[in-house]
Structure formats: C-alpha cells, structure tokens
Amino acid sequence: MPMRIEALDGIAWAWMALALVTCVVLFRVAPPFGRHASERWGPMLGTRLGWVLMELPSLLIMGVFLARGMPWEGSYAWLLFALWIVHYVHRTLVYPLRIRPAATRMPLLIVACAIGFNVVNAGLNGATLTVLAADYDRAWLTSPHCLAGGALFGLGMAINLKADTMLIRLRADGAGGYRIPRGFLFEQVSAPNLLGEMLQWAGFALMAWNLAALSFAVWTVANLLPRAKHHHDWYRTRFADYPPQRKVVFPFLY
C-alpha cells in the first residue's frame, strides 16, 4: 500500500534535519576518499568498484519505481524519473570507467554509508513521485518552476560533466599525481564539478516542487559544500602557486 504524502513529507523534514547535522560534521572531517584517502578507516576497495557499488542503489530503486509503481496516464512524472536515471546511469556505469584507476583506494565504510544514503534518498524520492504522479500534468510541464528547474538541471549537468572531463584529462597521460586545473570555471572556483552537481539537484527540486526533492538538494549541498572547502584548502596547502583569487565553489562569493 503506497505511503501517504503526509508521511513522506515527515520523513523528508527529518532527512533534511539530519543533512544539516551531517554538514557540520563534514566541515570538520573530510571523507577519506579521493585525494583525502586514508587507510585508517578500515578495509579498502578499488575506486572504480566503490563508485559502482555506491551509486547503483539510486539507479535500481528509481528504475523499479518507474517500471512498477508509476501511474502513466496523463502524468509527465516520467520526465523526472528519466532525468534521475540519466544522471545515475552516467554516475554508476560511465564515470567509473572514465576515471583512471588510482593508487588510492576507497574505504569500505564510506561505500557502505553511501549505499545507505542512496537507498533512503532514492526510496523517498521514488515513493513521493509515485504518490504525486497526477500532479505532474500538462500544466506542470509548462509551469515557470518546471521550465526554470529544467534549465538549471541542464546547466548544472553540463558544468559537472565539463569539469569532470577536465579533471580526468589532467591525469590521462599516466603521469600520476595532482596538478592545478586551468581554464573554464576552474579560473573562478576550486570545485566547479561540485558546483555543477549542486545546481543540478537544485534544478530537480525546483522542477519536482516537493519536499523529497528539496531534501535531496539540501543533502547535495550538505555533502558537497564541505568537500569543496576541503579540496580548496588541500590545493592551497599543496601548491604554493595556487591562484589566490579562486573561491571555493561559488564564483565571487565563497
């Protein structure tokens, strides 16, 4: 039996409260993967395998909701499912194959935490879109918030893909190590890839106009804003010639 929207909204509010607490913690402790990797957090996995395992639940859960729980007649909610699935097909199946197998590995603990997050997040969003499917009608499709949100989602995805590609190409020659990224939005901020992902899910929340989608946008900022700050500080510590004018993640602001 589908959950009532009131129950789903209550879960979303609690989920957002947990995101704010998590954000405070993450500003103090950098998650130990990527350039911040540490074996002190327990057993390790290969980076590619870790990415696949982390992101797969979001892809599978939303795929199941779309295939089995979606009332199709007169509803354009499939568009929101499609945007989600396109992102996670890339993040789960394409991105791990594009990145260079790193010398650093990913703690199993981080993978397990990410799996738990994605199960709750995808489950909450999939259930909410299914319950509210009738609200996503033709009028919604042409509403200002849907159009603006779709444009913001597309802009964020484009920024994220462009920045990720530039970072991958920095190490494509097999030389290893880290270098200062140059060009594009890297001239303004240290983490335009993370900026793009924040914009992307803010756009999704604007399109969907429900608390579950808003909770995902809040969680995205709660996870990525501290990570961008840790990246920025890492660059400034590691490279004496790091451009001093670069902000953390928001051009000209922070």
C-alpha positions as CSV (number, residue, x, y, z in Angstrom):
1,M,0.0,0.0,0.0
2,P,1.5,3.4,-1.0
3,M,2.5,5.7,1.8
4,R,0.5,8.9,2.3
5,I,2.2,12.1,1.2
6,E,2.0,13.4,4.8
7,A,4.1,10.5,6.0
8,L,6.6,11.0,3.2
9,D,6.9,14.7,3.9
10,G,7.5,14.0,7.6
11,I,10.4,11.7,6.6
12,A,11.7,14.4,4.2
13,W,11.8,17.0,7.1
14,A,13.7,14.6,9.3
15,W,16.0,13.7,6.5
16,M,16.8,17.4,6.0
17,A,17.5,17.9,9.7
18,L,20.0,15.0,9.6
19,A,21.6,16.7,6.5
20,L,22.3,19.9,8.4
21,V,23.9,17.9,11.3
22,T,26.0,16.0,8.7
23,C,27.1,19.2,7.1
24,V,28.5,20.5,10.3
25,V,30.4,17.2,10.9
26,L,31.8,17.1,7.3
27,F,33.3,20.6,7.6
28,R,35.4,19.2,10.5
29,V,36.2,15.8,9.0
30,A,37.0,15.2,5.3
31,P,35.5,11.9,4.0
32,P,38.6,9.7,3.3
33,F,38.4,9.0,-0.4
34,G,40.0,10.6,-3.5
35,R,42.8,13.0,-2.6
36,H,41.8,12.7,1.1
37,A,42.0,8.9,1.1
38,S,43.2,7.2,4.3
39,E,43.6,3.5,5.2
40,R,42.9,4.3,8.9
41,W,39.2,3.9,8.2
42,G,39.3,0.2,7.7
43,P,39.2,-2.2,4.7
44,M,39.6,-0.6,1.3
45,L,38.0,-1.2,-2.1
46,G,39.2,-0.3,-5.6
47,T,38.0,3.2,-6.6
48,R,36.0,2.1,-9.6
49,L,34.3,-0.8,-7.8
50,G,33.5,1.6,-4.9
51,W,31.8,4.1,-7.2
52,V,29.7,1.4,-8.9
53,L,28.5,0.0,-5.6
54,M,27.8,3.4,-4.0
55,E,25.7,4.7,-6.9
56,L,23.9,1.5,-8.1
57,P,21.1,1.6,-5.5
58,S,19.9,5.0,-6.8
59,L,19.7,3.7,-10.3
60,L,18.0,0.4,-9.4
61,I,15.5,1.8,-7.0
62,M,14.2,4.6,-9.2
63,G,14.1,2.1,-12.1
64,V,11.9,-0.2,-10.1
65,F,9.6,2.7,-9.2
66,L,9.3,3.8,-12.8
67,A,8.7,0.3,-14.1
68,R,6.3,-0.9,-11.4
69,G,4.8,1.9,-9.4
70,M,4.3,4.7,-11.9
71,P,0.7,5.6,-13.0
72,W,1.4,6.7,-16.6
73,E,-2.0,8.0,-17.8
74,G,-1.9,11.8,-18.1
75,S,1.2,12.2,-16.0
76,Y,4.6,13.6,-17.0
77,A,6.3,12.4,-13.8
78,W,8.3,10.0,-16.1
79,L,10.4,13.1,-17.1
80,L,11.7,13.5,-13.5
81,F,12.4,9.8,-13.3
82,A,14.2,10.0,-16.7
83,L,16.4,12.9,-15.5
84,W,17.3,11.0,-12.4
85,I,18.1,7.8,-14.2
86,V,20.2,9.5,-16.9
87,H,22.3,11.1,-14.2
88,Y,22.8,7.8,-12.4
89,V,23.5,5.7,-15.5
90,H,26.4,8.1,-16.0
91,R,27.5,8.1,-12.4
92,T,27.2,4.3,-11.9
93,L,28.2,2.9,-15.3
94,V,30.1,5.5,-17.3
95,Y,32.0,7.7,-14.8
96,P,33.8,4.8,-13.1
97,L,35.2,3.6,-16.4
98,R,36.4,7.1,-17.4
99,I,38.4,7.7,-14.3
100,R,42.0,6.5,-14.2
101,P,42.4,3.6,-11.7
102,A,44.0,5.4,-8.8
103,A,46.8,4.3,-6.5
104,T,44.5,5.4,-3.6
105,R,41.5,3.2,-2.7
106,M,38.2,3.8,-1.1
107,P,37.3,2.7,2.5
108,L,34.5,0.1,2.6
109,L,32.9,2.2,5.4
110,I,32.5,5.1,3.0
111,V,30.9,2.8,0.4
112,A,28.5,1.4,3.0
113,C,27.5,4.8,4.2
114,A,26.9,6.0,0.6
115,I,24.8,2.9,-0.1
116,G,22.6,3.6,2.9
117,F,22.2,7.2,1.9
118,N,21.2,6.3,-1.7
119,V,18.7,3.7,-0.5
120,V,16.9,6.2,1.6
121,N,17.2,9.1,-0.8
122,A,16.0,7.1,-3.9
123,G,13.3,5.4,-2.0
124,L,11.9,8.7,-0.6
125,N,12.0,10.4,-4.0
126,G,10.7,7.5,-5.9
127,A,7.8,7.0,-3.5
128,T,7.0,10.7,-3.5
129,L,7.0,11.0,-7.3
130,T,4.7,7.9,-7.5
131,V,2.2,9.3,-5.0
132,L,2.2,12.8,-6.6
133,A,2.2,11.5,-10.2
134,A,-1.1,13.0,-11.0
135,D,0.1,16.5,-10.1
136,Y,2.7,16.4,-12.9
137,D,0.2,17.1,-15.7
138,R,0.4,19.2,-18.8
139,A,0.0,22.4,-16.8
140,W,3.0,21.5,-14.6
141,L,5.1,20.7,-17.7
142,T,4.8,24.3,-18.9
143,S,4.9,26.0,-15.5
144,P,7.6,28.6,-14.8
145,H,9.2,26.5,-12.0
146,C,9.3,23.4,-14.2
147,L,10.9,25.2,-17.1
148,A,13.4,27.1,-14.9
149,G,14.2,24.0,-12.9
150,G,14.8,22.0,-16.1
151,A,17.2,24.8,-17.4
152,L,19.1,24.8,-14.1
153,F,19.3,21.0,-14.1
154,G,20.7,21.1,-17.6
155,L,23.2,23.8,-16.8
156,G,24.4,22.0,-13.7
157,M,24.8,18.7,-15.5
158,A,26.8,20.5,-18.3
159,I,29.1,22.2,-15.8
160,N,29.6,18.9,-13.9
161,L,30.4,16.9,-17.0
162,K,32.8,19.5,-18.4
163,A,34.7,20.0,-15.1
164,D,34.9,16.2,-14.5
165,T,36.3,15.7,-18.0
166,M,38.9,18.4,-17.5
167,L,40.0,16.7,-14.2
168,I,40.2,13.3,-15.8
169,R,42.3,14.6,-18.7
170,L,44.7,16.2,-16.3
171,R,45.9,12.6,-15.5
172,A,45.2,11.0,-18.9
173,D,48.9,10.8,-19.7
174,G,49.5,8.4,-16.9
175,A,51.9,10.7,-15.1
176,G,50.0,10.4,-11.9
177,G,49.9,12.9,-9.1
178,Y,47.7,16.1,-8.9
179,R,48.0,19.3,-10.9
180,I,46.3,22.7,-10.7
181,P,43.3,22.7,-13.1
182,R,43.2,25.6,-15.5
183,G,40.5,27.1,-17.7
184,F,36.7,27.1,-17.7
185,L,35.2,27.7,-14.2
186,F,38.4,26.5,-12.6
187,E,39.6,30.1,-13.0
188,Q,36.9,31.2,-10.6
189,V,36.5,28.3,-8.2
190,S,38.3,25.2,-7.0
191,A,35.5,22.7,-7.4
192,P,33.2,23.6,-10.4
193,N,32.3,19.9,-10.7
194,L,30.7,20.1,-7.3
195,L,29.1,23.4,-8.1
196,G,27.5,21.8,-11.2
197,E,26.1,18.9,-9.2
198,M,24.6,21.3,-6.6
199,L,23.0,23.3,-9.4
200,Q,21.7,20.1,-11.0
201,W,19.8,18.9,-7.9
202,A,18.6,22.4,-7.1
203,G,17.0,22.4,-10.5
204,F,15.5,19.0,-10.0
205,A,14.0,20.2,-6.7
206,L,12.5,23.3,-8.5
207,M,11.0,21.1,-11.2
208,A,9.6,18.5,-8.8
209,W,8.4,21.0,-6.3
210,N,8.1,18.5,-3.4
211,L,9.9,18.1,-0.1
212,A,11.6,14.8,-1.1
213,A,13.3,16.5,-4.0
214,L,14.2,19.5,-1.8
215,S,15.7,17.1,0.8
216,F,18.0,15.7,-2.0
217,A,19.1,19.3,-2.9
218,V,19.8,20.0,0.8
219,W,21.8,16.8,1.2
220,T,23.7,17.6,-2.0
221,V,24.8,20.9,-0.6
222,A,25.4,19.4,2.9
223,N,27.8,16.8,1.3
224,L,29.5,18.8,-1.4
225,L,29.9,22.2,0.2
226,P,32.3,20.9,2.9
227,R,34.0,18.7,0.4
228,A,34.6,21.7,-1.9
229,K,36.1,23.5,1.1
230,H,38.5,20.6,1.9
231,H,39.5,20.5,-1.8
232,H,40.2,24.2,-1.8
233,D,42.3,24.0,1.4
234,W,44.1,21.0,0.0
235,Y,45.1,22.8,-3.2
236,R,46.3,25.9,-1.3
237,T,48.4,23.8,1.0
238,R,49.9,21.5,-1.7
239,F,50.6,24.2,-4.3
240,A,52.5,27.4,-3.4
241,D,51.4,28.9,-6.7
242,Y,47.7,28.1,-6.4
243,P,45.8,31.1,-7.8
244,P,44.8,33.2,-4.7
245,Q,41.7,34.7,-6.4
246,R,39.9,31.4,-6.7
247,K,36.9,30.9,-4.5
248,V,35.8,27.6,-3.0
249,V,32.8,26.7,-5.1
250,F,30.6,29.8,-5.7
251,P,32.2,32.3,-8.1
252,F,32.9,35.7,-6.5
253,L,31.1,34.7,-3.3
254,Y,32.6,31.7,-1.5
